[in-house]
Amino acid sequence: MTRPILLAGLLLAGAAVAQEKTLPVTAFEGPIATPPLRGPADVEAATAAYVAQLPPEATARSNAYFEGGYWLLLWDALATVAVSWLLLRAGLSTRMRDLGERITRIKFLQTSIYAAQYFVLATVLQLPLAAYEGFFREHQYGLSNQGFGQWLGDQGKFLVVNLIFGALVVSAIYAVMRKLPRTWAAWGSVVTIAVLALFATVVPVFVSPMFNTFKPLPESHLKSRILSLARANGIPADEVWQFDASKQTRRMSANVSGMFGTTRISLNDNLLNRGSPEEIESVLGHEMGHYVLNHSYKFLFMIGAVILICFYLMKIGMEIAQRRWGAGLGLRDTTDIAGFPIAIGLITILFLLLTPVTNTIIRVQEAEADMFGLNASRQPDGFARAALHLSEYRKMHPGAMEELVFFDHPSGWNRIHRSMTWKAEHLKDADLASQRYESAN
């Protein structure tokens, strides 16, 4: 039964390849010059001078990589809908439900058993597309350092995490559906947000160490600066952690993660090895901005509103599907867990359509963290250089509508422009004046 959908996954992967032109790997390395900036009138020129330091082939490569991701949004959604269709039409979903009912009479556990089967099957059936997207394509663009066995091992770990949290949220939502059939969309969204909050709390402590080794950053001037920056902004952390992301990727990243007392400052070894101290400080300042501005809690509130709307629309769609096709598919009613593929298909389509909304929620928070980081770290050129490094996998200068729809972070051009605007307004500050004097000599 799995051969048709595996073939479909391979065809989707091939279609994704056909939509983009893979270019030779050209990493952006080497020194980055600091453009002259004497005041607000020079902001545009300084921004253009930074962007001009990207080699044309590197720009073309990052544009091709990022624009190819637009198609992957569609292919991922189609693959999920295809899996849902297969499970329903082939009668697999009802058999998965019946197996849970034979094992136990407890409804919650029956749902959990079904969910576990679903996540395993969905992972296997979508593996061809996942392999293209997460392994082969990353290697084509020079962003991955993993062997296929290592990548497959990480996918197994992701599956374990998904089985635990996915089964929990599905079982909890269906319990609410059975208890409150008229208002379950509202209460189901509350349950989903609660699980997301739980996930954000345990990720730094229990989940992230499954994939990478975390160890304290050695004592250094840089570590002292990072901890000083944290203390100055009220962040309860007395340690900075580094992790070995280079075994998986070339991407530079850092985070201040956790909620409810599990806060942790972390940066990956790519940032340590490839970024200057000024870049590192500016990136950590940005990440601290997320914490100080309470973005985790605000995000849960805003995405909760989106989830609530989607759940109400999904409820309507499930009721319509049950009336039209439920009997033919062997579904008893909308609370029947065998109808879960319908729910997944609907929610996938809804979130695909709402991509501009969810991206805007995240992008606005990222822009706020950018400004916080500039004010906290006072490293505008460091942040501009970091934006150039991030251009390896993010399009530097998109059109306005393109950025609105597809970008969940501000574009590199906007980040550099913001940095130069900030710098132009602080040129007379003693620390920036000192940096200009040192660079001139």
N, C-alpha and C positions, 0 to 999 in steps of 0.2 A: 504493500500500500504506500510505502514511503517513496518509491521510485519516481512517480509522476511529480510529486512536489519537490523532490530533490532536483529533478531535471528543470522544473520551473525556477528554482533558486539559482541554478547555474545560468539559465537564460537571462534572468534578471541581472546577474552579475555581468554577463556579457554585454547586456544592454547598457549598463552603467559604464563599462569600459568604452563602449562605442561613443558615448556622449562626451567624453573628455579626451584631450590629447596629452599624454604623459610626456614630460620633457626631461632632459638629462638632469640629474641631481646636481644642484649648485648651492651648497650651503653658504650662508652669509657669515663670513668670518673676517678677522682682521681688525685693525684699528678703525675707529669711527671719528671723523673730524668734527670739532665743535664749530658750527657756523657762527660768524659774527652777528651780534645783536646789540644795538645801541638804544633801542626804545621800541614802543608799540608799532611804529611805522615799519619796523624790520621783521615783524612776526611772520608775515606771509613768505618773505624771502628766506628766512631761517628755516621755516617748515619745508619749503621746497628744496633747500640745500640738504637737509637731512634725508629726505626721500630720494633725492638724486644719487645718494651714495649706494643705493641698492643697484647691483648690476642688472641690466635689462633681462638677462636669462633667469635671474633669481626672481624678479618681478613676474615674469611670464609663468614661471613654475608655480609660484604661490597662488597666482590668479587661477591657473588651471586646476590646482588642487582644491581651492575653496569653492570655485564655481561648480566643480564636479559634485561637491557635497550637496548642492541644491537638488540634483537629480536623486541622490541617495535618500533624501527625505521622502521622495515619492516611492522609490523602490522598497524601502523599509516598510512603508505603510502597506503597499501592495502585497508584500510577502506575508505580513501579519494577517491581512484579510484572506489571502489564499489558504493559509494554514487553518483559519477559522472555518472557511468553506469546506475544506477537506474533512475536518473532524466531524462536521455536522452531516454532510452528504454521505460519507462512508459509514455512518453509524458508530464511529469510534467514540464520540462524545457520550452517547447513551451507554455504551458498554463500560466506559470509564466510570460513569456514575453508578452503574449496577455493581461494579466490582467493590466500590466503597461501601455500598449498602450490604453486600455479602460479608464484608469484613467486620463491620460494627453497626450498631443501631443508633449510635450517637451522631446526630446531624452535623455538629461542628466537625467531628473527626471525619465523617463521610466527605464533607466539603474539602477538608485538608488533603485527604487521599486523592480526590479528583484533581485538586490544584497541583499537587506534586506530579501527577501523571501528565497534566497539561504542560507544565513548564519544561519537563524533560522532553516530551515530544516536540514542542515548539522549538526548543533549542536545537534538537537534532535536525528537524526539517528545515530550519533556516540557516543551518551551518554553512552551506555554500556561499550565501550572500554575506554572512558574517565574516567568513574567511577572506573573501575578496576585500570587504570594507575595512576590516581590522588588521589584516596581515599583508596580503599581496599588494594592496594599494598603498599602504604605509611604506612598504619597501620600495615600491616604484618611485615614490617621492622622497626617498632617503630619510624618512622620519622614524623608522623602526630599527631597533637593534636586536630584536628577538628572533630566535629560531622558531620553526613551526611547532615543535614539541613544547617549547616554553609558552608560546601563545595559546596552544590548546590547553595546557595546564591551567593558565589563568582563566580560560573560559569555563573550565570545570569548577574553579573556585567561585566564579561569578554565579554559576548555576546553584551551588550550595547556598550562597547568600540569598539568591532569588527564591529558592525553595523555602527557606526559613521565613523571610519577610513577606514574600509573595503569598505563600500559603496562609500566613497569619492575616494579612489584610483581606484576602478573598474570603476566608472563612468568617471573619468578623463582619464583613459587609453582607454576606448572604444570611448570617444570623439576624442582622438588623432587618433585612428584606422580609424574612419570615415573621419577625416579631411586629414590624411596623410597615405593612405592605403599601400604605398610602403615602407615608412620609419618609420612606427609606432613602430617597435621594439626598435629602438634607442631612440625615443622621449618618448615612454612608460616607458623605464627604467629610464629616467630622472625624469619623473613624480613620479615613485615609490620611488626613492631616496629622492625626495623633501618631500614626505609624511612621509618617515622614519625619516627625519630630524625634521619635524614638530612634530612627535610623541615623539621623544627623548626630544624635548624642553618642551612639555606640561606634560609629564609623572610625573616629580617630583612635579609639582604644582597642577595638577588637577586629574591625574589618580591614583597615589599611595595612596592619602588620601581616595579614595573610598574603599580601602581594609584594611587599617591600620590607627591607630591614631598616629600622629606625634606630639611630644612635645620636647621642648628644653632639652638637657641634663643638669641636675643640675650642678651648679658651683662646681668644684672639681679640684684637681691637674691633673687628667686625662684629663678633658676638656681643661684645660690650655695647656697641652702638645699637644693635638690634634690641637688646634687653632694655637699654635706656629709653629707646623710642617706645617700647611697650609700657614701661612704667610711667612715662610722661603722659600716656594716653589712657591710663587706668586699666590696662589689660593684665589680668591675674596670671602671669606666666613667669616662671623663674628659670626656664630652660628653653633652648632653641634646638630643634631636632632636624637632622638631615636624613634623607632617605635615598636609596640607590635606584632612582628612576632610569638611570642610563642603561640598565640591563634590558629595558623595554623600549625606550624612546629617546629621541634627541630633544624633545620639547623641554623648555625651561619653565618651571612653575614653583609656586610657593603657596601656602595657605595658612590662615588662622582659623582653625576648624573646631567644631564641637559646640555643644549647648549644655546648659544646666550643670556647669562645673567640670566639663571635660575639655575645656579650651586647650589647644595645643598650637604652638607656632612651629611650622615645618617649612623647609625648603629642600628642593631636590638637588642632587649633585650636578645636574646639567647647569643649573643657575650658578652654583658655586664655581664650577670649572670654566664656564663660558662667559659669565657676566662679570663686569667690573664691580668693585665695592659700591660705587655710586648706583649702579643698576640694581644691585641686590637690595640696597637700602631703600630705593624708591619703590621697588616691587613689594617689599615687606610693609612699607608705609601704606601702600594701596590695600594690601590684605588686612592690615590692622583697621583700615577704614571700614571694612565690612563688619568687623566686630563692634567697633565703637558706635557706628551708626545703626546697630541692631538690625542689620539686613537679613539675618536668618529668620528672625521673628516676623519682620515685615514681609519677607518673601512668603512665608507660610500663610500669612493673612491674605495676601494678594492672589497667590496661586490657589488658595482655598476658595476664593470667589470664583475663579475659573473652573475649578473642579466641581463646585456646586452647580454652576450652569451646565457643565457637561453631563453631570449625573442626571439632572432633570431631563435634558434632551435624550440621554441614553435610556432613561426610564420610559419615555414616550416611544422611542424606537423599539425597545424590547417588547412593549405591549402590542405594537403594530405587527411586529414579526411573529409574535406568538399567535395572534389571531389568524394571520395569513398562512403561516407555514409550520406552526408548532406541532399540530397533530401529525403531519407528514414526516416530521423529523423525530417524532417520539418524545417530544417535550411535554411535560405535564402542565406547567404554568410558568410564569416569569420568575418564580423563585426556584425553579428546577436548576440545579447546578449544571446539568447537561447543556443548558442554554448559554453557558459562560462564553463560548466562542462568539456568540452574537454580541454580547456586551463588549468583548475585547475588540471586535471589528468596528463597532460603533464608536467607542472611545478613541480608537486609533484614528479614524477619519475625522472626528471632531477636533482632536489635538493637531492634526495636520492642517486643518483649515484655520486653526487659531495660532499657527506658528508666529505670525507677526505680533500677536498680543503677548504670548509668553516670552518671545525674544525681547520685546520692548520692556517688559517688567524687569528682566535681567539686565538689559543694556543700560537702563536708567540707573540702576543700583551700581553698575560698574563705573558709570560716569561720575557718580557721587563719590565712589571710593577713589577714583583718579584724583579728584580735587582734594580730598582729605589727604591722600598720600603725598601730593605736592606740598601742601601746607605743613604736613608733619615731618617729612624727610628733607624737604627743601633741596631736592636733587632733580631739577627740571631736565637737565641734560642726561642724567642717568635714566630718567623715565623715557626720554625720547630714544635713547639707545636701546632700551629694553623693547620698545615698540618695533624697532627695526629688526631685532632678533625674532620677535613673535611673527614677523611678516613671513617667516618660513612656511607657515601654514594658515595665515590669515591674509586675505586680500587687503592691500594697503590703502587703496583709494577708490572705493566703490561709488556708484551713483547714490543720490539721496534715497530714492525709493528702494534700491537694492539693499542699502544698509538698514532701512526700516523693516523690511520683510525678513531678511536672512541673517542679520548679524545679532548675536546675543552679547557682543561686546562692542564698544566703540571701535571704529576702524583705526588702523595705525595712523593714518593721516590726521584724523581728529585728535588722537591722543598726543601726537607731536605738536600739533597746533595749540592744543590746550596747554602743553608744557611751555611752549615759547611765549604764549600770552601771559602765563604766570610769571615767567622769568622777566619779561619786559616790564612788569609792574613792580619788580623787586630788585632791579639792578643796583639801586643805591644802598641796599641792605649790606651790612658789613661782611657777612659770610660770602655772599655772591660776589661782592667787589674783590674780596681776597682771592676767590677762585679765579677771577678774570686776571688778576695780577700774576698769580702763579702760572697760569697757562700762557701768559704773554712772555714770561721769562723762562 
